[in-house]
């Protein structure tokens, strides 16, 4: 059990649910609570991330990408504690559980009233499962051709945030595109850090990540772009949201900017990356960036709940005073 928990890479799980938390709480802040959707959206995303981690362990393990040159923690197949056959069975089981969770999520979201939506999200779920496996598994694994960044941005940013919000609201709220993109960019930032750390070993085995393709120096610039653009997108969202959603546009609602607290570790992180001369030393930064992303999601979600709760209280009080 210890080895399977390590293979699931628990430290990656908070990052994977950041978009789900934000999308759910954004929708529920508009008085549309449904905890069944929240629960199964979380379980589906967690299972999808675990599947991705198992597949990554399997794909890199059988190809020999995980070797003594690799900097990060030893993988299960690499160290021999789990056999490739056992990992393959675990991937099949996790894929089934992920799809079962996704089907349950779709049922609670649309019931029998929206078969087109149900079919669309069922297809999206199947594509997500296939993409999680194909990242490193197979001769045409897209992670070996530099497309992993696209997968992470789309599925852990846009799809998770906008998708789960749509399940509540039955529409895409344009305000949510900015924070969804920000979560996606920061998630890509974590992957980019991982690839910067493993540049030397990946280059040797022919794993052509974006870092391998553009080199370490340009990968740093790319990393600054990802993180800084995400930070700016969140600030623009907060400003626009406060301006258009607030009942008093002349008043600045500082509560919506609570997530800025998480910018402190992000700025420190950027300084570490800027001053780094040895990519192997970037390993601790993966956890810091992942936790910072999760913190931004949680703080913004709390702000949204408080923001709308405050508006509801004002409306209720005004209604009571009117009738009195």
ChimeraX attribute file (.defattr): number of C-alpha atoms within 10 A of each C-alpha:
attribute: neighborCount
match mode: 1-to-1
recipient: residues
	/A:1	6
	/A:2	7
	/A:3	12
	/A:4	14
	/A:5	10
	/A:6	15
	/A:7	23
	/A:8	22
	/A:9	16
	/A:10	13
	/A:11	13
	/A:12	18
	/A:13	20
	/A:14	18
	/A:15	25
	/A:16	28
	/A:17	24
	/A:18	29
	/A:19	34
	/A:20	28
	/A:21	23
	/A:22	29
	/A:23	30
	/A:24	30
	/A:25	25
	/A:26	28
	/A:27	24
	/A:28	21
	/A:29	19
	/A:30	16
	/A:31	13
	/A:32	13
	/A:33	14
	/A:34	15
	/A:35	12
	/A:36	13
	/A:37	21
	/A:38	23
	/A:39	13
	/A:40	20
	/A:41	25
	/A:42	24
	/A:43	18
	/A:44	24
	/A:45	24
	/A:46	21
	/A:47	24
	/A:48	27
	/A:49	25
	/A:50	25
	/A:51	25
	/A:52	25
	/A:53	25
	/A:54	25
	/A:55	25
	/A:56	21
	/A:57	24
	/A:58	29
	/A:59	25
	/A:60	21
	/A:61	22
	/A:62	15
	/A:63	14
	/A:64	13
	/A:65	21
	/A:66	26
	/A:67	16
	/A:68	11
	/A:69	12
	/A:70	17
	/A:71	19
	/A:72	15
	/A:73	10
	/A:74	16
	/A:75	24
	/A:76	22
	/A:77	23
	/A:78	20
	/A:79	14
	/A:80	11
	/A:81	12
	/A:82	16
	/A:83	15
	/A:84	18
	/A:85	11
	/A:86	11
	/A:87	20
	/A:88	15
	/A:89	11
	/A:90	16
	/A:91	20
	/A:92	14
	/A:93	12
	/A:94	20
	/A:95	22
	/A:96	14
	/A:97	17
	/A:98	26
	/A:99	19
	/A:100	14
	/A:101	22
	/A:102	24
	/A:103	19
	/A:104	17
	/A:105	26
	/A:106	26
	/A:107	16
	/A:108	16
	/A:109	23
	/A:110	16
	/A:111	12
	/A:112	11
	/A:113	10
	/A:114	13
	/A:115	13
	/A:116	11
	/A:117	16
	/A:118	20
	/A:119	13
	/A:120	11
	/A:121	18
	/A:122	17
	/A:123	12
	/A:124	16
	/A:125	20
	/A:126	15
	/A:127	13
	/A:128	21
	/A:129	21
	/A:130	14
	/A:131	21
	/A:132	26
	/A:133	24
	/A:134	21
	/A:135	24
	/A:136	27
	/A:137	22
	/A:138	13
	/A:139	10
	/A:140	11
	/A:141	18
	/A:142	21
	/A:143	22
	/A:144	22
	/A:145	17
	/A:146	17
	/A:147	15
	/A:148	22
	/A:149	20
	/A:150	15
	/A:151	18
	/A:152	24
	/A:153	22
	/A:154	18
	/A:155	22
	/A:156	27
	/A:157	29
	/A:158	25
	/A:159	22
	/A:160	28
	/A:161	29
	/A:162	27
	/A:163	23
	/A:164	29
	/A:165	27
	/A:166	19
	/A:167	25
	/A:168	23
	/A:169	16
	/A:170	14
	/A:171	11
	/A:172	15
	/A:173	13
	/A:174	8
	/A:175	16
	/A:176	21
	/A:177	16
	/A:178	19
	/A:179	29
	/A:180	29
	/A:181	24
	/A:182	30
	/A:183	32
	/A:184	30
	/A:185	30
	/A:186	28
	/A:187	27
	/A:188	24
	/A:189	26
	/A:190	25
	/A:191	19
	/A:192	23
	/A:193	23
	/A:194	20
	/A:195	22
	/A:196	26
	/A:197	24
	/A:198	24
	/A:199	24
	/A:200	18
	/A:201	19
	/A:202	21
	/A:203	15
	/A:204	12
	/A:205	15
	/A:206	12
	/A:207	24
	/A:208	20
	/A:209	25
	/A:210	23
	/A:211	26
	/A:212	22
	/A:213	15
	/A:214	12
	/A:215	13
	/A:216	19
	/A:217	12
	/A:218	13
	/A:219	19
	/A:220	19
	/A:221	12
	/A:222	16
	/A:223	23
	/A:224	17
	/A:225	14
	/A:226	20
	/A:227	25
	/A:228	17
	/A:229	16
	/A:230	24
	/A:231	23
	/A:232	14
	/A:233	20
	/A:234	23
	/A:235	19
	/A:236	15
	/A:237	19
	/A:238	23
	/A:239	17
	/A:240	13
	/A:241	16
	/A:242	22
	/A:243	16
	/A:244	11
	/A:245	14
	/A:246	16
	/A:247	11
	/A:248	11
	/A:249	11
	/A:250	9
	/A:251	10
	/A:252	13
	/A:253	16
	/A:254	11
	/A:255	16
	/A:256	23
	/A:257	19
	/A:258	17
	/A:259	23
	/A:260	16
	/A:261	13
	/A:262	19
	/A:263	16
	/A:264	10
	/A:265	14
	/A:266	21
	/A:267	14
	/A:268	12
	/A:269	18
	/A:270	18
	/A:271	12
	/A:272	14
	/A:273	20
	/A:274	14
	/A:275	8
	/A:276	13
	/A:277	12
	/A:278	10
	/A:279	18
	/A:280	17
	/A:281	14
	/A:282	21
	/A:283	17
	/A:284	11
	/A:285	19
	/A:286	20
	/A:287	16
	/A:288	16
	/A:289	23
	/A:290	22
	/A:291	21
	/A:292	23
	/A:293	30
	/A:294	24
	/A:295	20
	/A:296	24
	/A:297	27
	/A:298	19
	/A:299	19
	/A:300	24
	/A:301	25
	/A:302	19
	/A:303	21
	/A:304	25
	/A:305	18
	/A:306	15
	/A:307	19
	/A:308	18
	/A:309	15
	/A:310	12
	/A:311	14
	/A:312	14
	/A:313	11
	/A:314	13
	/A:315	12
	/A:316	12
	/A:317	11
	/A:318	12
	/A:319	11
	/A:320	10
	/A:321	9
	/A:322	8
	/A:323	6
	/A:324	6
